[in-house]
Amino acid sequence: MSSKTGIVYHDRFLDHDTGVSHPERPDRLRSITAQLKSQSLWSEIHHLMIDPADEEHILRVHDPRHLRFIRESCAVGRRLLDEGDTVVSAQSYAVALLAAGGVLAAVDAVVQSTLRNAFCAIRPPGHHACRDRVMGFCLFNNIAIAARYAQSVHRIKRIVIVDWDVHHGNGTQEIFYEDATVLYISTHQYPLWPGTGSRDERGAGAGSGYTLNIPLRPGSGEDEYVAAFQTQILPAIDAFRPDLFLISAGFDAHMDDPLASMNLTEDSFQKMTALIAESARKHCEGRIVSLLEGGYNLPALASSVELHVRTLMDVS
């Protein structure tokens, strides 16, 4: 093995057919893999073997009716699963199970110290998926499934989820809103779809104080993000003392992204990755599993993922 950083990718992820004009389309992964190959990272990183997730792992997070709805909708050829833009094809259920299974393989490798960290180049994305409904291109909440799997199978006690996608991860927040074992942290443009993620959404019950939303004004850039990390995110992580880091790595806060109005660059994502990696070294021997969420300008996405992966490799 040439690297202690792993990657989850499978050509089957391209079979989730959303249509040529849909923002979340197979070309996103094609652009990422082409970029990593052009920079020789593809041959240096460890490629994980993956299998579809068993339904029992999905059901730690999602209602059984939710799983059946997706499975049966794909089987009968339904294309639109909500009133918005969550589009599927006949293969989407199988692809979603494989994507979730890839994330679980990454958790296995990182928790068992076979790898230091891993990036999951998967689709469909997940952080808008709620317990019982699809939303915002997302079918299953991959990062929530990963967290529950780490806790149930590997007995990991405390997990931090850092979500820097430009859209608030409403599904992830909902799933862990009353849970003190998962610290959910989100930076996001606000106001923006889906409309959640105000600062006063802090968790409830046992989970009160374990949701940290950092809404940022449209036009915010690297200075605002780095300041949020230094003054809010990293201190919250230090107080929580996590055993595993999970990242909802959306790259749609890039200045060139068509679905938002932020001003990050690929270098900004490199800096945020380095800050998280330093914190992970401090708390849990550097254990990070990063999952692809948004990012819809193909060149910006590819360049940002390259620096994200390169930084993970540099610290591993």
Secondary structure, 3 states (H helix, E strand, C coil): CCCCEEEECCHHHHHCCCCCCCCCCCHHHHHHHHHHHHCCHHHHCEECCCCCCCHHHHCCCCCHHHHHHHHHHHHCCCCECCCCCCECCCCHHHHHHHHHHHHHHHHHHHHCCCCCEEEECCCCCCCCCCCCCCECCECCCHHHHHHHHHHHHHCCCCEEEEECCCCCCHHHHHHHCCCCCEEEEEEEECCCCCCCCCCCCCCCHHHCCCEEEEEECCCCEHHHHHHHHHHHHHHHHHHHCCCEEEEEECCCCECCCCCCCCEECHHHHHHHHHHHHHHHHHHHCCCEEEEECCCCCHHHHHHHHHHHHHHHHHHC
